[in-house]
C-alpha cells in the first residue's frame, strides 16, 4: 500500500497534532503537509499533488471551503462527531 499525501489546512497546532495522531492510530500510512494560510495552501498545491485535503472550516483569515473553491475543487463537508475536549482527553490518555 502506498503512502497517502495529505495537505492539512489547519491553524491550531493542537488540532493538527490530534489529527495526525488519530490517522496514525488508525493505521493510515500518510505524509501530512500542514499549511496555515491561503498563500501557503496555494504554494503547496503548486509544488506537489495531494491525495487528500483536510481543511479546517474556520481560519482567522479565510475558511476551508473558500480555499477549496478558490482552486475549483469539489468539497465534501464532514463534521467531527468528537468535541475538542473529548479529543484532548483521548490524546492525554495515549501518553
N, C-alpha and C positions, 0 to 999 in steps of 0.2 A: 504494500500500500504506500502511495507516495505522500509526502508531506504537503498539507494544505497551506497555502499562503493566504493569510488573513490580514486585511487592513482594518485597524481598530481606531475609529474616531471617538476619542474619549478624553475629557479634560480632567477627570478625577483620577489621581494615582491609585487610590484605594479601590475604586471600581475597576480600573484596568487590571490591578493585581488579582482581584477576586475573579474576574472573567478568565484570566489566564489560568488560575488555579483550578477552576471548575472544568475548563476544557482539558487540562492535563489529567485531572482526576477521572474524567470521563473516558480517558484513553485515546483522545484525539491527537494524532501526530500533526502538529501545526507549528508554523512560524508566524508570530504576530509582529506586525509593524504598527506601532501606536503613533498617531498624529493628534494634534490638539486644535489646529486652526484650519481655516479654509485654504490658506496658501500651502500649508504642509500636506493637506489632503490632495490638492491638485498636483503638487510636485510628486508625491508618492505614486499616484496613478500614472503620471507621465514617465516615471522611471521603471516601472515594472508592472506585470499583470498579477492580479489577485483572484483567488478562487471564491473569496467571500469578503464582504464588507460588513462589519459590525459598527453601527453608528449610534452614538448617544442621541437621544431625541432632543434634548435641550442643552445647548452650549452657550457660553457667555456672549459670543458674537454672532452666532448663527445656529441652525439646528441640523440634525442629521438628514431629515427629509429634504431640506433645501440643498444640502451638499450633494445628495444623490441626484436630485432633479437637475442641478447645475451641470451634471455630467451626462444628462439624458439617460439615466439608468432607471430601470423598473425597481420599485421599492416594495418589499413585503414588510409590513409592520408587525412587530412582535412585542408584546408587553410582558415583562417579567412577572412571574407569579410569586416571587420571593421579595420580601421587603429588604431594604438595605440592612436593617437591624438583624434580620434572620441570616442574611449572607455573612455579616460580620461575625455573628456567633458561630456560624459554620466554619469560617476561616480561623477564628481563635481556637476552636476545638481541634483543628488539624495540627496545631503547633505543640 
